[in-house]
């Protein structure tokens, strides 16, 4: 199923939750709605589901507006953060509940339930009730209940946020594998950028109800088009600091009382900033520590992560983070030399917060 959101807007009283959102989702595509709490991603999902009615704009399935259709008539399956299982019912009864509402024959229900349960690895749990299941098992039952209807569209509302880190990792892979094998168009709401980056074909980044970017994960990471996307995507986050942009002998350069940098021709700005100041962005992996580094700095903070350390280096008033092998044994206060890979630099206008490099 193809999904189109056209000028989708939602007010709660005077509060604007979703602001003129336009989005197109291809048949069989896995799209993540990503953003911080309160950005409008769940509100958008609930409008697609038919639970919320748009203030204006349209939700279209395969080119046909469905604003007037009730949730039960939209041919969707939905997986909630809270699982929303019936505690008095067994796994089998929870799985087959949607089919009972459709008056599906008992034998067909048993066959479909067993197939879905075996696919999700819960075939031996059919007689248990939700209170006897682990979080991961409950999540599989909730997913199975959504899948058993054989919907044309799957909607996920932060389904893994109640699970521990190891189980989240396993379930991410399970959901993605299942979605690819079944080919069901899916919309997945999350505030976790790792979930979005590892699972989605394309990611819609939302902030304050507005669409900031809509692109494949690698494009969001390598070519963030707004300052918000640059700072939100990536862990550790991109280093961002202000410098002055100027030209010298047909080359662009950056200066700050504590730092001077040359911009390579491959990173020449496509548009001029509104003023002389720009925000410079560099990801931690594009900053290295070593004797060949041309910039003197001092280690301000060391955050051990086991195999790696996140090192915060201070260059005058500028602080930047990089990731290094923990065996190198850097300590707070060490004097080190660092270098920037300027072939990966990002530049943003502090007024518009738009990239100067990407259209």
C-alpha positions as CSV (number, residue, x, y, z in Angstrom):
1,X,0.0,0.0,0.0
2,X,1.2,3.5,-0.8
3,X,0.6,6.2,1.8
4,X,0.5,10.0,1.0
5,X,0.2,12.7,3.7
6,X,-0.9,16.0,2.1
7,X,-0.7,19.2,4.0
8,X,-1.5,17.3,7.1
9,X,-2.1,19.6,10.1
10,X,-3.4,18.9,13.6
11,X,-4.3,21.4,16.3
12,X,-5.2,20.5,19.9
13,X,-7.0,23.7,20.9
14,X,-4.5,26.4,20.1
15,X,-1.5,24.1,20.2
16,X,-0.1,23.2,16.8
17,X,1.0,19.5,17.0
18,X,1.6,18.8,13.3
19,X,2.3,21.6,10.9
20,X,1.5,21.1,7.2
21,X,3.2,17.8,6.8
22,X,3.7,16.3,3.3
23,X,5.1,12.8,3.0
24,X,5.0,10.0,0.5
25,X,5.6,6.3,1.5
26,X,6.1,3.7,-1.2
27,X,4.5,0.3,-1.3
28,X,6.4,-2.1,0.9
29,X,8.7,0.6,2.3
30,X,9.7,0.8,6.0
31,X,9.6,4.5,7.1
32,X,10.5,5.8,10.5
33,X,9.1,9.0,12.1
34,X,12.0,10.2,14.2
35,X,12.2,13.1,16.6
36,X,12.2,14.2,20.3
37,X,9.2,14.0,22.6
38,X,6.5,16.4,21.5
39,X,7.6,16.7,17.9
40,X,4.3,15.3,16.5
41,X,5.4,11.9,15.4
42,X,2.8,9.9,17.4
43,X,0.1,12.4,16.5
44,X,0.9,11.8,12.8
45,X,0.7,8.1,13.3
46,X,-2.6,8.3,15.0
47,X,-4.0,10.4,12.1
48,X,-2.8,7.7,9.7
49,X,-4.6,5.1,11.9
50,X,-7.8,7.2,12.0
51,X,-7.7,7.6,15.8
52,X,-7.2,11.3,15.4
53,X,-9.0,13.4,12.8
54,X,-6.7,15.9,10.9
55,X,-7.6,19.6,11.5
56,X,-6.8,20.0,7.8
57,X,-5.1,18.1,5.0
58,X,-5.5,14.5,3.8
59,X,-4.3,11.0,4.6
60,X,-4.4,8.9,1.3
61,X,-4.0,5.2,0.8
62,X,-3.1,4.3,-2.8
63,X,-4.2,7.8,-3.9
64,X,-7.6,7.7,-2.2
65,X,-8.4,10.0,0.8
66,X,-9.3,7.9,3.9
67,X,-10.1,10.8,6.3
68,X,-13.7,9.6,6.5
69,X,-12.8,5.9,7.3
70,X,-12.9,4.5,10.8
71,X,-9.7,2.7,12.0
72,X,-11.3,-0.7,11.5
73,X,-12.0,0.0,7.9
74,X,-8.4,1.1,7.0
75,X,-6.9,-2.3,6.7
76,X,-4.1,-1.6,9.2
77,X,-2.3,-3.4,12.0
78,X,-1.0,-1.5,14.9
79,X,1.6,-2.3,17.6
80,X,1.6,-0.1,20.7
81,X,4.3,0.8,23.2
82,X,2.2,-0.8,26.0
83,X,1.5,-4.0,24.0
84,X,-2.2,-3.6,24.9
85,X,-2.8,-7.3,25.3
86,X,-5.9,-8.6,27.1
87,X,-4.6,-9.9,30.4
88,X,-7.5,-12.4,30.9
89,X,-6.9,-14.0,27.5
90,X,-4.4,-16.6,26.5
91,X,-1.8,-15.9,23.8
92,X,-4.0,-17.8,21.3
93,X,-7.0,-15.8,22.3
94,X,-5.1,-12.5,22.0
95,X,-3.7,-13.5,18.6
96,X,-7.1,-14.6,17.2
97,X,-9.2,-11.7,18.7
98,X,-9.1,-9.7,15.4
99,X,-10.2,-12.7,13.5
100,X,-13.1,-13.4,15.9
101,X,-14.4,-9.9,15.2
102,X,-14.4,-10.8,11.5
103,X,-16.2,-14.1,12.2
104,X,-13.4,-16.2,10.6
105,X,-14.1,-19.9,10.9
106,X,-12.4,-21.6,13.9
107,X,-10.2,-24.0,11.9
108,X,-8.9,-21.1,9.8
109,X,-8.2,-19.1,12.9
110,X,-6.2,-22.0,14.4
111,X,-4.2,-22.4,11.2
112,X,-3.4,-18.7,10.9
113,X,-2.6,-18.3,14.6
114,X,-0.2,-21.3,14.6
115,X,1.6,-20.0,11.5
116,X,2.1,-16.5,12.9
117,X,3.1,-17.9,16.3
118,X,5.7,-20.2,14.8
119,X,7.0,-17.4,12.6
120,X,7.5,-15.3,15.8
121,X,8.9,-18.1,17.9
122,X,6.0,-18.2,20.4
123,X,4.3,-21.3,19.1
124,X,4.8,-23.1,22.4
125,X,3.2,-20.3,24.5
126,X,-0.3,-20.4,23.1
127,X,-1.9,-21.4,26.4
128,X,-0.1,-18.8,28.6
129,X,-1.6,-15.5,29.6
130,X,0.3,-12.2,29.2
131,X,1.3,-12.1,32.9
132,X,3.2,-15.3,32.4
133,X,5.3,-13.9,29.5
134,X,8.5,-11.8,29.4
135,X,8.5,-8.4,27.8
136,X,9.9,-9.7,24.6
137,X,7.4,-12.5,24.4
138,X,4.5,-10.0,25.0
139,X,5.9,-7.8,22.2
140,X,5.9,-10.8,19.9
141,X,2.3,-11.5,20.7
142,X,1.3,-7.9,20.1
143,X,3.1,-8.0,16.7
144,X,1.5,-11.3,15.9
145,X,-2.0,-9.9,16.7
146,X,-1.3,-7.1,14.2
147,X,0.0,-9.4,11.5
148,X,-2.7,-12.1,11.7
149,X,-5.2,-9.7,10.0
150,X,-2.8,-9.6,7.0
151,X,-3.0,-5.8,6.9
152,X,-1.7,-3.7,4.0
153,X,-0.2,-1.2,6.5
154,X,1.7,-1.8,9.8
155,X,1.9,1.0,12.3
156,X,4.4,0.9,15.2
157,X,4.2,3.3,18.1
158,X,7.6,3.1,19.9
159,X,7.1,-0.7,20.4
160,X,10.5,-1.4,21.9
161,X,10.9,1.3,24.4
162,X,9.8,-0.9,27.4
163,X,12.4,-3.6,26.6
164,X,16.0,-3.8,28.0
165,X,18.9,-3.0,25.7
166,X,19.8,-6.5,24.6
167,X,16.2,-7.4,23.9
168,X,15.7,-4.2,21.9
169,X,18.6,-5.1,19.7
170,X,17.2,-8.6,19.0
171,X,13.7,-7.3,18.3
172,X,14.9,-4.6,16.0
173,X,16.4,-7.4,13.8
174,X,13.3,-9.5,14.1
175,X,10.9,-6.8,13.1
176,X,13.0,-5.7,10.2
177,X,13.5,-9.2,8.9
178,X,9.7,-9.9,9.2
179,X,8.8,-6.7,7.4
180,X,11.1,-7.4,4.6
181,X,9.9,-11.0,4.1
182,X,6.2,-10.0,4.2
183,X,6.7,-6.8,2.2
184,X,4.1,-4.9,4.3
185,X,4.3,-1.1,4.1
186,X,5.3,0.1,7.6
187,X,5.5,3.3,9.6
188,X,7.6,3.2,12.8
189,X,7.5,5.9,15.4
190,X,10.6,6.3,17.6
191,X,12.7,8.8,19.5
192,X,15.7,6.4,19.2
193,X,17.9,7.4,16.3
194,X,19.7,4.0,16.4
195,X,16.4,2.2,15.8
196,X,15.5,4.5,13.0
197,X,18.9,4.3,11.3
198,X,19.2,0.5,11.5
199,X,15.6,-0.4,10.5
200,X,14.2,2.2,8.2
201,X,14.5,2.5,4.4
202,X,13.8,6.2,4.8
203,X,13.6,8.4,7.9
204,X,11.3,11.5,8.4
205,X,12.8,13.7,11.0
206,X,10.3,15.9,12.8
207,X,10.8,18.8,15.2
208,X,8.0,21.0,16.7
209,X,5.5,19.5,14.3
210,X,7.5,20.3,11.2
211,X,9.3,18.0,8.8
212,X,13.1,18.7,9.0
213,X,14.3,16.0,6.5
214,X,13.1,12.9,4.7
215,X,15.8,10.7,3.3
216,X,17.6,7.4,3.6
217,X,19.7,7.0,6.8
218,X,23.1,7.4,5.0
219,X,22.0,10.7,3.4
220,X,20.8,12.1,6.8
221,X,24.1,11.2,8.3
222,X,26.4,12.4,5.5
223,X,24.4,15.3,4.2
224,X,22.2,16.8,7.0
225,X,20.4,19.7,5.5
226,X,19.4,21.5,8.7
227,X,21.2,22.3,11.9
228,X,18.6,20.3,13.9
229,X,19.2,17.1,11.8
230,X,23.0,17.6,12.1
231,X,22.8,17.7,15.9
232,X,20.1,15.0,16.3
233,X,21.5,12.3,14.0
234,X,24.7,10.6,15.2
235,X,26.0,9.2,18.5
236,X,28.1,10.8,19.8
237,X,26.5,13.9,18.2
238,X,28.2,16.1,15.7
239,X,30.5,18.8,17.0
240,X,29.0,22.2,16.3
241,X,30.8,25.5,16.9
242,X,30.8,29.0,15.5
243,X,33.5,30.5,13.3
244,X,33.8,33.4,10.9
245,X,33.7,32.6,7.2
246,X,35.9,34.7,4.8
247,X,37.5,34.5,1.4
248,X,41.2,34.7,0.6
249,X,42.7,34.2,-2.8
250,X,39.5,32.6,-4.1
251,X,39.6,30.1,-1.3
252,X,37.2,29.9,1.7
253,X,38.6,29.9,5.2
254,X,37.4,29.9,8.7
255,X,38.7,31.8,11.7
256,X,38.2,32.1,15.4
257,X,40.4,33.6,18.1
258,X,41.5,30.1,19.0
259,X,41.4,28.3,15.6
260,X,41.9,28.8,11.9
261,X,40.8,26.3,9.2
262,X,40.9,26.1,5.4
263,X,37.8,24.8,3.5
264,X,38.7,22.5,0.7
265,X,37.2,23.2,-2.7
266,X,35.0,20.1,-2.4
267,X,33.3,21.8,0.5
268,X,32.9,25.2,-1.0
269,X,29.6,26.8,0.1
270,X,26.9,26.7,-2.5
271,X,25.1,29.7,-0.8
272,X,26.3,32.6,1.3
273,X,25.4,32.9,4.9
274,X,23.1,35.8,6.1
275,X,26.1,37.2,8.0
276,X,29.8,36.6,8.5
277,X,29.4,33.9,11.1
278,X,28.7,30.2,10.3
279,X,28.2,27.1,12.4
280,X,30.9,24.5,11.7
281,X,30.0,20.8,12.0
282,X,32.4,17.9,12.3
283,X,31.5,14.3,13.4
284,X,33.7,12.8,16.1
285,X,35.1,10.2,13.7
286,X,36.4,13.0,11.5
287,X,38.6,14.3,14.3
288,X,41.8,12.4,15.2
289,X,44.4,12.6,17.9
290,X,48.0,12.0,17.0
291,X,51.5,13.5,16.8
292,X,50.9,14.6,13.2
293,X,47.9,16.7,14.2
294,X,48.3,20.4,13.4
295,X,46.0,21.8,16.2
296,X,47.2,22.0,19.8
297,X,44.6,21.0,22.4
298,X,44.1,19.7,25.9
299,X,42.0,16.8,27.0
300,X,39.0,18.2,28.9
301,X,37.0,15.0,29.5
302,X,37.4,11.2,29.1
303,X,34.2,9.0,29.0
304,X,35.1,5.3,29.0
305,X,32.8,3.1,26.9
306,X,34.7,-0.2,27.2
307,X,36.4,-0.7,23.9
308,X,36.5,3.0,23.1
309,X,36.7,6.3,24.9
310,X,34.9,9.5,24.1
311,X,37.5,12.2,24.4
312,X,36.5,15.9,24.7
313,X,39.3,18.2,23.6
314,X,39.5,21.9,24.4
315,X,41.0,24.3,21.9
316,X,40.8,27.6,23.7
317,X,37.0,28.1,24.2
318,X,36.1,25.5,21.6
319,X,35.3,21.9,22.8
320,X,35.1,19.0,20.4
321,X,34.6,15.3,20.9
322,X,36.4,12.4,19.2
323,X,36.3,8.6,19.7
324,X,39.6,6.7,20.3
325,X,40.8,3.2,21.3
326,X,40.6,3.0,25.1
327,X,44.0,1.2,25.2
328,X,45.7,4.5,24.2
329,X,45.1,5.6,27.9
330,X,44.5,9.3,27.4
331,X,43.8,11.2,30.7
332,X,42.2,14.5,31.6
333,X,44.7,17.3,31.3
334,X,46.9,15.6,28.7
335,X,48.3,17.9,26.0
336,X,47.6,16.4,22.5
337,X,47.6,17.4,18.9
338,X,44.5,16.9,16.8
339,X,43.5,17.2,13.2
340,X,40.2,17.8,11.4
341,X,39.2,15.9,8.2
342,X,37.9,19.0,6.4
343,X,36.7,16.9,3.5
344,X,33.8,16.0,5.8
345,X,33.1,19.5,7.3
346,X,29.5,20.8,7.4
347,X,28.5,24.5,7.3
348,X,25.3,26.1,8.6
349,X,23.8,29.5,8.6
350,X,23.1,30.4,12.2
351,X,20.1,32.6,11.3
352,X,18.2,30.2,9.0
353,X,19.8,27.0,10.4
354,X,20.1,25.6,6.8
355,X,23.1,24.0,5.3
356,X,25.3,26.1,3.1
357,X,26.5,22.9,1.3
358,X,23.3,21.0,0.5
359,X,20.3,22.2,-1.3
